C-alpha cells in the first residue's frame, strides 16, 4: 500500500493596480525562468494549471512569474468566489505542476545579444527602472519594435488591461526612456 504525499501550498491573495486583476502569491515556484502570459485558453494547452484556471468562467487572462499567478477577470465576476476557485485550483494543481515548462516562443526566443544595440540599451533601461515594479504588480512590458523615434511596446499580465498602463505608467516609461535614451522618443502600446 502506497501513501500519497501531498504538499501544502500556501496562497496569499493581493490586489494589483488593475481593478480587474488579483495576484496570487504561492509558496512554490510557478515558473522557474522567464514569464508566461496566456490571453486565451488555446494558448494554455498542455499546461494543466493554466487550462484549469481558464476553466473558471470569469478568468480572462493569466500571467505566471516566479511564484506568482496573476489572474485578470471579467467585470461582472464575483471576486470572493473567484478568489476561492483560483485558490482551490492552485492548491490542487501546483503539487504536480512543472515550473520548468517553456512556451514555444521561449524556446525560440533570441538572446538579447542578437538585438540591435539601441534595443539592447532600451531593454537594459527597462530592466533597471521599470520591470521590477510591473512584475511586482503581476505584469510586465515587452519591447515589440523600435522604428526611428517610435518605440512599440506590449503590456503583459495585469498591465495588459490596467487603465493606468495607458496613462500614468506609459508616461513614466516614456519619461525614463526620454531621459536615459532619446529625448525625442515616443512610446506607444500595441
FIKOLZA-1660 file (N, C-alpha, C; in steps of 0.1 Angstrom, whole numbers, plus 5000, padded with zeros to 4 digits):
% residues 190
   i   px   py   pz ch aa at
   1 5008 4988 5000  A  X  N
   1 5000 5000 5000  A  X CA
   1 5009 5012 5000  A  X  C
   2 5007 5021 4990  A  X  N
   2 5015 5034 4990  A  X CA
   2 5007 5045 4995  A  X  C
   3 5014 5054 5001  A  X  N
   3 5008 5066 5007  A  X CA
   3 5012 5078 4998  A  X  C
   4 5002 5085 4994  A  X  N
   4 5004 5097 4986  A  X CA
   4 5008 5109 4995  A  X  C
   5 5018 5115 4992  A  X  N
   5 5023 5127 4999  A  X CA
   5 5018 5139 4992  A  X  C
   6 5010 5147 5000  A  X  N
   6 5005 5160 4994  A  X CA
   6 5013 5171 5000  A  X  C
   7 5016 5181 4991  A  X  N
   7 5023 5192 4995  A  X CA
   7 5013 5204 4999  A  X  C
   8 5015 5210 5011  A  X  N
   8 5007 5221 5014  A  X CA
   8 5011 5233 5006  A  X  C
   9 5002 5239 5000  A  X  N
   9 5005 5251 4992  A  X CA
   9 4999 5263 4998  A  X  C
  10 5007 5272 5003  A  X  N
  10 5002 5285 5009  A  X CA
  10 4999 5294 4997  A  X  C
  11 4988 5301 4998  A  X  N
  11 4983 5311 4988  A  X CA
  11 4980 5324 4995  A  X  C
  12 4986 5335 4991  A  X  N
  12 4983 5348 4996  A  X CA
  12 4978 5356 4984  A  X  C
  13 4966 5362 4986  A  X  N
  13 4960 5370 4975  A  X CA
  13 4962 5384 4978  A  X  C
  14 4967 5391 4967  A  X  N
  14 4969 5406 4968  A  X CA
  14 4963 5413 4957  A  X  C
  15 4959 5426 4959  A  X  N
  15 4953 5434 4948  A  X CA
  15 4964 5438 4939  A  X  C
  16 4961 5443 4927  A  X  N
  16 4970 5449 4918  A  X CA
  16 4965 5463 4914  A  X  C
  17 4972 5471 4908  A  X  N
  17 4967 5484 4904  A  X CA
  17 4955 5483 4894  A  X  C
  18 4955 5471 4887  A  X  N
  18 4944 5468 4878  A  X CA
  18 4932 5464 4886  A  X  C
  19 4921 5472 4885  A  X  N
  19 4909 5468 4893  A  X CA
  19 4903 5455 4889  A  X  C
  20 4907 5449 4878  A  X  N
  20 4901 5436 4874  A  X CA
  20 4912 5425 4874  A  X  C
  21 4921 5426 4883  A  X  N
  21 4932 5416 4884  A  X CA
  21 4936 5413 4899  A  X  C
  22 4939 5401 4902  A  X  N
  22 4944 5397 4915  A  X CA
  22 4957 5389 4913  A  X  C
  23 4965 5391 4923  A  X  N
  23 4978 5385 4923  A  X CA
  23 4978 5374 4934  A  X  C
  24 4981 5361 4930  A  X  N
  24 4981 5350 4939  A  X CA
  24 4996 5346 4941  A  X  C
  25 5001 5349 4953  A  X  N
  25 5015 5346 4956  A  X CA
  25 5015 5333 4963  A  X  C
  26 5022 5323 4958  A  X  N
  26 5022 5309 4963  A  X CA
  26 5035 5305 4969  A  X  C
  27 5035 5295 4977  A  X  N
  27 5047 5291 4984  A  X CA
  27 5057 5282 4976  A  X  C
  28 5054 5279 4963  A  X  N
  28 5062 5271 4955  A  X CA
  28 5064 5278 4941  A  X  C
  29 5074 5274 4934  A  X  N
  29 5075 5281 4920  A  X CA
  29 5064 5277 4911  A  X  C
  30 5060 5287 4903  A  X  N
  30 5051 5286 4892  A  X CA
  30 5058 5285 4879  A  X  C
  31 5068 5294 4878  A  X  N
  31 5076 5295 4865  A  X CA
  31 5091 5297 4870  A  X  C
  32 5099 5287 4867  A  X  N
  32 5113 5288 4871  A  X CA
  32 5121 5299 4864  A  X  C
  33 5119 5300 4851  A  X  N
  33 5126 5310 4843  A  X CA
  33 5116 5318 4835  A  X  C
  34 5119 5331 4833  A  X  N
  34 5110 5339 4825  A  X CA
  34 5096 5341 4830  A  X  C
  35 5087 5344 4821  A  X  N
  35 5073 5346 4825  A  X CA
  35 5065 5340 4814  A  X  C
  36 5052 5338 4817  A  X  N
  36 5043 5333 4807  A  X CA
  36 5029 5341 4808  A  X  C
  37 5025 5346 4797  A  X  N
  37 5012 5353 4797  A  X CA
  37 5003 5345 4787  A  X  C
  38 4991 5342 4792  A  X  N
  38 4981 5335 4784  A  X CA
  38 4969 5344 4783  A  X  C
  39 4966 5348 4771  A  X  N
  39 4955 5358 4769  A  X CA
  39 4942 5350 4765  A  X  C
  40 4943 5337 4762  A  X  N
  40 4931 5329 4759  A  X CA
  40 4934 5315 4762  A  X  C
  41 4924 5307 4764  A  X  N
  41 4926 5293 4768  A  X CA
  41 4934 5285 4757  A  X  C
  42 4933 5288 4745  A  X  N
  42 4940 5280 4735  A  X CA
  42 4955 5281 4737  A  X  C
  43 4960 5292 4743  A  X  N
  43 4974 5294 4745  A  X CA
  43 4979 5285 4757  A  X  C
  44 4970 5281 4765  A  X  N
  44 4973 5273 4777  A  X CA
  44 4974 5258 4775  A  X  C
  45 4971 5253 4763  A  X  N
  45 4970 5239 4760  A  X CA
  45 4983 5232 4764  A  X  C
  46 4982 5221 4771  A  X  N
  46 4993 5213 4776  A  X CA
  46 4999 5218 4789  A  X  C
  47 4994 5229 4795  A  X  N
  47 4998 5233 4808  A  X CA
  47 4986 5232 4817  A  X  C
  48 4985 5221 4824  A  X  N
  48 4973 5218 4831  A  X CA
  48 4969 5229 4841  A  X  C
  49 4978 5235 4848  A  X  N
  49 4975 5246 4857  A  X CA
  49 4968 5257 4850  A  X  C
  50 4973 5262 4839  A  X  N
  50 4967 5272 4831  A  X CA
  50 4953 5268 4825  A  X  C
  51 4953 5256 4820  A  X  N
  51 4940 5251 4815  A  X CA
  51 4929 5251 4826  A  X  C
  52 4933 5246 4838  A  X  N
  52 4923 5245 4848  A  X CA
  52 4919 5259 4853  A  X  C
  53 4928 5268 4853  A  X  N
  53 4924 5282 4857  A  X CA
  53 4915 5288 4847  A  X  C
  54 4917 5286 4834  A  X  N
  54 4908 5291 4824  A  X CA
  54 4895 5285 4824  A  X  C
  55 4894 5273 4831  A  X  N
  55 4881 5266 4832  A  X CA
  55 4872 5274 4842  A  X  C
  56 4877 5283 4849  A  X  N
  56 4869 5292 4858  A  X CA
  56 4863 5302 4849  A  X  C
  57 4850 5303 4848  A  X  N
  57 4843 5311 4838  A  X CA
  57 4848 5325 4838  A  X  C
  58 4850 5332 4849  A  X  N
  58 4853 5346 4849  A  X CA
  58 4868 5349 4845  A  X  C
  59 4877 5340 4844  A  X  N
  59 4891 5342 4841  A  X CA
  59 4892 5346 4827  A  X  C
  60 4899 5357 4825  A  X  N
  60 4901 5363 4811  A  X CA
  60 4916 5362 4807  A  X  C
  61 4925 5363 4816  A  X  N
  61 4939 5362 4813  A  X CA
  61 4947 5357 4825  A  X  C
  62 4959 5351 4822  A  X  N
  62 4968 5346 4832  A  X CA
  62 4982 5351 4830  A  X  C
  63 4989 5353 4840  A  X  N
  63 5003 5357 4839  A  X CA
  63 5011 5349 4850  A  X  C
  64 5021 5341 4846  A  X  N
  64 5029 5333 4856  A  X CA
  64 5043 5339 4856  A  X  C
  65 5048 5342 4868  A  X  N
  65 5061 5347 4870  A  X CA
  65 5066 5343 4884  A  X  C
  66 5077 5336 4884  A  X  N
  66 5083 5331 4896  A  X CA
  66 5073 5323 4905  A  X  C
  67 5069 5329 4916  A  X  N
  67 5059 5322 4925  A  X CA
  67 5046 5329 4925  A  X  C
  68 5043 5336 4914  A  X  N
  68 5031 5344 4913  A  X CA
  68 5022 5340 4901  A  X  C
  69 5009 5340 4903  A  X  N
  69 4999 5338 4893  A  X CA
  69 4990 5350 4893  A  X  C
  70 4990 5358 4883  A  X  N
  70 4981 5370 4882  A  X CA
  70 4969 5366 4874  A  X  C
  71 4957 5368 4879  A  X  N
  71 4945 5365 4872  A  X CA
  71 4938 5377 4869  A  X  C
  72 4935 5380 4856  A  X  N
  72 4927 5391 4852  A  X CA
  72 4913 5385 4849  A  X  C
  73 4903 5392 4854  A  X  N
  73 4889 5386 4854  A  X CA
  73 4879 5395 4848  A  X  C
  74 4867 5390 4845  A  X  N
  74 4856 5397 4839  A  X CA
  74 4851 5407 4848  A  X  C
  75 4846 5418 4843  A  X  N
  75 4840 5429 4851  A  X CA
  75 4829 5424 4860  A  X  C
  76 4821 5415 4855  A  X  N
  76 4809 5410 4863  A  X CA
  76 4813 5399 4873  A  X  C
  77 4825 5396 4875  A  X  N
  77 4829 5385 4883  A  X CA
  77 4826 5387 4898  A  X  C
  78 4822 5377 4905  A  X  N
  78 4821 5378 4920  A  X CA
  78 4835 5375 4925  A  X  C
  79 4842 5385 4930  A  X  N
  79 4856 5385 4933  A  X CA
  79 4858 5375 4944  A  X  C
  80 4850 5374 4954  A  X  N
  80 4852 5364 4965  A  X CA
  80 4851 5350 4960  A  X  C
  81 4842 5347 4952  A  X  N
  81 4841 5333 4946  A  X CA
  81 4853 5330 4937  A  X  C
  82 4857 5340 4930  A  X  N
  82 4869 5339 4921  A  X CA
  82 4881 5335 4930  A  X  C
  83 4883 5343 4940  A  X  N
  83 4895 5340 4949  A  X CA
  83 4894 5326 4954  A  X  C
  84 4883 5321 4959  A  X  N
  84 4882 5308 4964  A  X CA
  84 4884 5297 4953  A  X  C
  85 4878 5299 4941  A  X  N
  85 4880 5290 4930  A  X CA
  85 4895 5289 4925  A  X  C
  86 4901 5301 4924  A  X  N
  86 4915 5301 4919  A  X CA
  86 4924 5295 4930  A  X  C
  87 4922 5298 4942  A  X  N
  87 4930 5292 4953  A  X CA
  87 4928 5277 4953  A  X  C
  88 4916 5272 4951  A  X  N
  88 4914 5257 4951  A  X CA
  88 4922 5251 4940  A  X  C
  89 4921 5257 4928  A  X  N
  89 4929 5251 4916  A  X CA
  89 4944 5252 4919  A  X  C
  90 4949 5263 4925  A  X  N
  90 4963 5264 4928  A  X CA
  90 4967 5253 4938  A  X  C
  91 4960 5251 4948  A  X  N
  91 4963 5241 4958  A  X CA
  91 4962 5227 4953  A  X  C
  92 4953 5225 4944  A  X  N
  92 4952 5211 4938  A  X CA
  92 4962 5208 4927  A  X  C
  93 4965 5218 4918  A  X  N
  93 4974 5216 4907  A  X CA
  93 4989 5218 4909  A  X  C
  94 4992 5227 4918  A  X  N
  94 5006 5230 4920  A  X CA
  94 5015 5219 4924  A  X  C
  95 5010 5210 4933  A  X  N
  95 5019 5199 4937  A  X CA
  95 5024 5190 4925  A  X  C
  96 5016 5190 4914  A  X  N
  96 5020 5182 4902  A  X CA
  96 5024 5191 4890  A  X  C
  97 5024 5204 4892  A  X  N
  97 5028 5214 4881  A  X CA
  97 5043 5214 4879  A  X  C
  98 5047 5215 4867  A  X  N
  98 5061 5216 4863  A  X CA
  98 5065 5231 4861  A  X  C
  99 5072 5237 4870  A  X  N
  99 5075 5251 4869  A  X CA
  99 5086 5253 4858  A  X  C
 100 5092 5242 4853  A  X  N
 100 5102 5243 4843  A  X CA
 100 5097 5244 4829  A  X  C
 101 5084 5245 4827  A  X  N
 101 5078 5245 4814  A  X CA
 101 5083 5257 4806  A  X  C
 102 5084 5255 4793  A  X  N
 102 5088 5266 4783  A  X CA
 102 5078 5266 4773  A  X  C
 103 5073 5278 4770  A  X  N
 103 5064 5281 4758  A  X CA
 103 5072 5280 4745  A  X  C
 104 5065 5278 4734  A  X  N
 104 5072 5277 4721  A  X CA
 104 5080 5290 4719  A  X  C
 105 5075 5302 4722  A  X  N
 105 5082 5314 4719  A  X CA
 105 5094 5315 4728  A  X  C
 106 5094 5309 4740  A  X  N
 106 5106 5310 4749  A  X CA
 106 5117 5300 4743  A  X  C
 107 5113 5289 4737  A  X  N
 107 5122 5280 4731  A  X CA
 107 5129 5287 4719  A  X  C
 108 5122 5295 4712  A  X  N
 108 5128 5302 4700  A  X CA
 108 5134 5315 4703  A  X  C
 109 5131 5320 4715  A  X  N
 109 5135 5334 4718  A  X CA
 109 5150 5336 4716  A  X  C
 110 5152 5348 4710  A  X  N
 110 5166 5351 4707  A  X CA
 110 5173 5357 4719  A  X  C
 111 5185 5355 4720  A  X  N
 111 5194 5361 4730  A  X CA
 111 5194 5376 4727  A  X  C
 112 5194 5384 4738  A  X  N
 112 5194 5398 4736  A  X CA
 112 5206 5403 4728  A  X  C
 113 5217 5395 4729  A  X  N
 113 5229 5400 4721  A  X CA
 113 5227 5400 4706  A  X  C
 114 5216 5394 4702  A  X  N
 114 5213 5394 4687  A  X CA
 114 5204 5406 4684  A  X  C
 115 5199 5414 4694  A  X  N
 115 5191 5426 4692  A  X CA
 115 5200 5437 4687  A  X  C
 116 5194 5447 4680  A  X  N
 116 5202 5459 4677  A  X CA
 116 5206 5466 4690  A  X  C
 117 5218 5472 4689  A  X  N
 117 5223 5479 4701  A  X CA
 117 5213 5489 4708  A  X  C
 118 5206 5496 4700  A  X  N
 118 5196 5505 4706  A  X CA
 118 5185 5498 4714  A  X  C
 119 5180 5487 4709  A  X  N
 119 5170 5479 4716  A  X CA
 119 5176 5472 4728  A  X  C
 120 5189 5468 4727  A  X  N
 120 5195 5462 4739  A  X CA
 120 5196 5472 4750  A  X  C
 121 5199 5485 4747  A  X  N
 121 5200 5496 4757  A  X CA
 121 5186 5498 4763  A  X  C
 122 5176 5499 4755  A  X  N
 122 5162 5501 4760  A  X CA
 122 5159 5490 4769  A  X  C
 123 5161 5477 4766  A  X  N
 123 5158 5466 4774  A  X CA
 123 5166 5467 4788  A  X  C
 124 5178 5471 4787  A  X  N
 124 5186 5473 4800  A  X CA
 124 5180 5484 4808  A  X  C
 125 5176 5495 4802  A  X  N
 125 5170 5506 4810  A  X CA
 125 5157 5502 4816  A  X  C
 126 5149 5494 4808  A  X  N
 126 5136 5489 4814  A  X CA
 126 5139 5479 4825  A  X  C
 127 5149 5471 4824  A  X  N
 127 5152 5461 4834  A  X CA
 127 5156 5469 4847  A  X  C
 128 5164 5480 4846  A  X  N
 128 5169 5487 4858  A  X CA
 128 5159 5497 4864  A  X  C
 129 5148 5500 4857  A  X  N
 129 5140 5511 4862  A  X CA
 129 5125 5507 4863  A  X  C
 130 5120 5499 4855  A  X  N
 130 5105 5497 4854  A  X CA
 130 5101 5483 4856  A  X  C
 131 5107 5473 4851  A  X  N
 131 5102 5460 4851  A  X CA
 131 5100 5454 4865  A  X  C
 132 5108 5457 4874  A  X  N
 132 5106 5451 4888  A  X CA
 132 5093 5456 4894  A  X  C
 133 5089 5468 4890  A  X  N
 133 5076 5473 4896  A  X CA
 133 5064 5467 4888  A  X  C
 134 5065 5466 4875  A  X  N
 134 5055 5460 4867  A  X CA
 134 5053 5445 4872  A  X  C
 135 5064 5438 4873  A  X  N
 135 5064 5424 4877  A  X CA
 135 5058 5423 4891  A  X  C
 136 5062 5432 4900  A  X  N
 136 5056 5432 4914  A  X CA
 136 5041 5434 4914  A  X  C
 137 5036 5440 4903  A  X  N
 137 5021 5442 4902  A  X CA
 137 5015 5431 4894  A  X  C
 138 5022 5421 4890  A  X  N
 138 5016 5410 4882  A  X CA
 138 5017 5412 4867  A  X  C
 139 5026 5420 4862  A  X  N
 139 5026 5422 4848  A  X CA
 139 5040 5424 4843  A  X  C
 140 5042 5429 4831  A  X  N
 140 5055 5432 4825  A  X CA
 140 5053 5440 4812  A  X  C
 141 5064 5443 4806  A  X  N
 141 5063 5450 4793  A  X CA
 141 5073 5444 4784  A  X  C
 142 5069 5443 4771  A  X  N
 142 5077 5436 4761  A  X CA
 142 5080 5447 4750  A  X  C
 143 5092 5448 4746  A  X  N
 143 5096 5457 4735  A  X CA
 143 5093 5450 4722  A  X  C
 144 5084 5456 4714  A  X  N
 144 5080 5449 4702  A  X CA
 144 5089 5454 4690  A  X  C
 145 5090 5467 4689  A  X  N
 145 5098 5472 4678  A  X CA
 145 5103 5487 4681  A  X  C
 146 5114 5490 4675  A  X  N
 146 5119 5504 4675  A  X CA
 146 5120 5509 4661  A  X  C
 147 5112 5519 4657  A  X  N
 147 5111 5524 4644  A  X CA
 147 5114 5539 4644  A  X  C
 148 5127 5542 4642  A  X  N
 148 5131 5556 4643  A  X CA
 148 5129 5561 4658  A  X  C
 149 5121 5571 4660  A  X  N
 149 5119 5576 4673  A  X CA
 149 5106 5570 4680  A  X  C
 150 5100 5560 4674  A  X  N
 150 5088 5554 4679  A  X CA
 150 5091 5540 4684  A  X  C
 151 5088 5538 4697  A  X  N
 151 5090 5525 4704  A  X CA
 151 5077 5519 4706  A  X  C
 152 5075 5507 4701  A  X  N
 152 5062 5500 4703  A  X CA
 152 5064 5490 4714  A  X  C
 153 5055 5490 4724  A  X  N
 153 5056 5480 4735  A  X CA
 153 5043 5473 4737  A  X  C
 154 5044 5462 4743  A  X  N
 154 5031 5454 4746  A  X CA
 154 5032 5451 4761  A  X  C
 155 5021 5455 4768  A  X  N
 155 5019 5452 4782  A  X CA
 155 5015 5437 4783  A  X  C
 156 5020 5431 4794  A  X  N
 156 5017 5417 4797  A  X CA
 156 5011 5416 4811  A  X  C
 157 5004 5405 4813  A  X  N
 157 4998 5402 4826  A  X CA
 157 4987 5412 4830  A  X  C
 158 4987 5416 4843  A  X  N
 158 4977 5425 4847  A  X CA
 158 4979 5439 4841  A  X  C
 159 4991 5442 4836  A  X  N
 159 4993 5455 4829  A  X CA
 159 4985 5456 4816  A  X  C
 160 4982 5445 4810  A  X  N
 160 4976 5445 4797  A  X CA
 160 4962 5451 4797  A  X  C
 161 4955 5450 4808  A  X  N
 161 4942 5456 4808  A  X CA
 161 4940 5466 4819  A  X  C
 162 4951 5471 4824  A  X  N
 162 4950 5481 4835  A  X CA
 162 4949 5495 4829  A  X  C
 163 4939 5502 4835  A  X  N
 163 4937 5516 4830  A  X CA
 163 4949 5525 4831  A  X  C
 164 4957 5523 4842  A  X  N
 164 4969 5532 4843  A  X CA
 164 4980 5529 4834  A  X  C
 165 4980 5517 4827  A  X  N
 165 4991 5513 4818  A  X CA
 165 4991 5522 4806  A  X  C
 166 4979 5527 4802  A  X  N
 166 4978 5536 4790  A  X CA
 166 4979 5550 4794  A  X  C
 167 4981 5553 4807  A  X  N
 167 4982 5567 4811  A  X CA
 167 4994 5570 4819  A  X  C
 168 4993 5569 4832  A  X  N
 168 5004 5572 4841  A  X CA
 168 5016 5563 4839  A  X  C
 169 5014 5550 4838  A  X  N
 169 5025 5541 4836  A  X CA
 169 5033 5544 4823  A  X  C
 170 5025 5546 4812  A  X  N
 170 5031 5549 4799  A  X CA
 170 5039 5562 4800  A  X  C
 171 5033 5572 4806  A  X  N
 171 5040 5585 4807  A  X CA
 171 5053 5583 4815  A  X  C
 172 5053 5575 4826  A  X  N
 172 5065 5573 4833  A  X CA
 172 5076 5565 4825  A  X  C
 173 5072 5555 4818  A  X  N
 173 5081 5548 4810  A  X CA
 173 5087 5557 4799  A  X  C
 174 5078 5564 4792  A  X  N
 174 5083 5573 4782  A  X CA
 174 5093 5584 4788  A  X  C
 175 5090 5589 4800  A  X  N
 175 5098 5599 4806  A  X CA
 175 5112 5593 4809  A  X  C
 176 5112 5581 4815  A  X  N
 176 5125 5575 4818  A  X CA
 176 5133 5573 4805  A  X  C
 177 5127 5567 4795  A  X  N
 177 5134 5565 4782  A  X CA
 177 5138 5577 4775  A  X  C
 178 5131 5588 4776  A  X  N
 178 5135 5601 4770  A  X CA
 178 5147 5606 4778  A  X  C
 179 5147 5605 4791  A  X  N
 179 5159 5610 4799  A  X CA
 179 5171 5601 4797  A  X  C
 180 5170 5588 4796  A  X  N
 180 5181 5579 4796  A  X CA
 180 5185 5574 4782  A  X  C
 181 5176 5576 4772  A  X  N
 181 5179 5570 4759  A  X CA
 181 5178 5580 4748  A  X  C
 182 5167 5587 4746  A  X  N
 182 5165 5596 4734  A  X CA
 182 5154 5606 4738  A  X  C
 183 5157 5619 4739  A  X  N
 183 5147 5629 4743  A  X CA
 183 5135 5630 4733  A  X  C
 184 5137 5625 4721  A  X  N
 184 5126 5626 4710  A  X CA
 184 5118 5613 4709  A  X  C
 185 5121 5603 4718  A  X  N
 185 5114 5590 4717  A  X CA
 185 5099 5591 4721  A  X  C
 186 5091 5584 4713  A  X  N
 186 5076 5583 4717  A  X CA
 186 5073 5568 4719  A  X  C
 187 5067 5565 4730  A  X  N
 187 5064 5551 4734  A  X CA
 187 5049 5549 4732  A  X  C
 188 5046 5539 4724  A  X  N
 188 5031 5536 4721  A  X CA
 188 5029 5521 4724  A  X  C
 189 5017 5518 4731  A  X  N
 189 5014 5504 4733  A  X CA
 189 5007 5499 4720  A  X  C
 190 5010 5486 4717  A  X  N
 190 5003 5479 4706  A  X CA
 190 4995 5467 4710  A  X  C
% end
